[in-house]
Amino acid sequence: MNFFTGKAPATDFHCTAKFRYRQQDVGVTVHLDGDNARIEFDHPVRAITPGQAVVLYDGTECFGGGTINVAYNDAQVLQYV
């Protein structure tokens, strides 16, 4: 994960995210562990695939993001969700 300020707002925080350019923002909870993060979507989201970017927002302000390494559904590793 990368943050434009150089520092995450907290170890665990709620914000919105996008993983496709034209996608509507969706609510997520971010759990940080060093340079990695586990991102839990508030509601199930389709078409998440390893290699895509996830971009984090505070309102209309983009403040960070990273590359999706693994996608899960009910604790099962998937090629895509």
C-alpha positions in Angstrom: 0.0 0.0 0.0 1.1 3.5 -0.7 -0.2 6.7 0.8 0.3 10.1 -0.7 1.1 11.6 2.7 3.7 8.8 3.3 1.7 7.6 6.3 -1.6 5.7 6.7 -4.4 7.5 8.6 -4.5 4.5 11.1 -3.8 0.8 11.4 -7.5 0.1 10.8 -9.8 2.6 9.1 -13.0 2.9 7.0 -13.1 4.7 3.7 -14.3 4.2 0.1 -12.5 2.5 -2.7 -12.5 1.8 -6.4 -10.8 -0.9 -8.4 -12.1 0.2 -11.8 -12.0 3.7 -13.2 -15.8 4.2 -13.8 -16.9 2.2 -10.8 -18.9 3.9 -8.1 -17.1 4.2 -4.8 -17.8 1.4 -2.4 -17.3 1.3 1.4 -14.3 -0.7 2.7 -12.5 -1.3 5.9 -8.7 -1.4 5.6 -6.6 -3.4 8.0 -2.9 -2.6 7.6 0.0 -4.9 8.4 3.3 -3.2 7.4 3.2 -2.5 3.6 0.3 -4.9 3.1 -3.4 -4.5 3.7 -6.5 -6.6 4.0 -9.4 -4.8 2.5 -12.9 -5.9 3.4 -15.7 -4.6 1.3 -18.9 -3.5 3.1 -21.0 -5.4 0.6 -19.9 -8.2 -1.9 -18.3 -6.8 -5.0 -17.8 -8.6 -8.3 -14.9 -8.8 -10.8 -12.0 -8.2 -8.3 -8.9 -9.8 -9.8 -5.3 -10.1 -8.6 -3.1 -7.5 -10.4 -5.8 -4.8 -10.4 -5.2 -1.6 -8.4 -7.4 -0.6 -5.5 -7.6 3.1 -4.9 -8.7 4.6 -1.6 -10.7 7.8 -1.2 -11.8 10.2 1.6 -14.8 11.8 -0.1 -13.5 13.0 -3.4 -9.9 13.1 -2.3 -7.7 10.1 -3.4 -5.2 9.4 -0.6 -3.7 6.0 -1.4 -3.8 2.6 -3.0 -2.0 -0.5 -4.0 -2.1 -3.6 -6.1 -4.4 -6.5 -5.3 -2.3 -9.7 -4.7 -5.0 -12.1 -3.6 -8.8 -12.2 -3.8 -10.9 -14.1 -1.3 -14.5 -15.1 -1.0 -15.6 -16.7 2.4 -11.9 -17.3 3.2 -11.3 -19.2 0.0 -8.5 -17.9 -2.4 -9.9 -17.2 -5.8 -8.5 -16.2 -9.2 -11.2 -13.6 -9.3 -14.3 -12.6 -7.3 
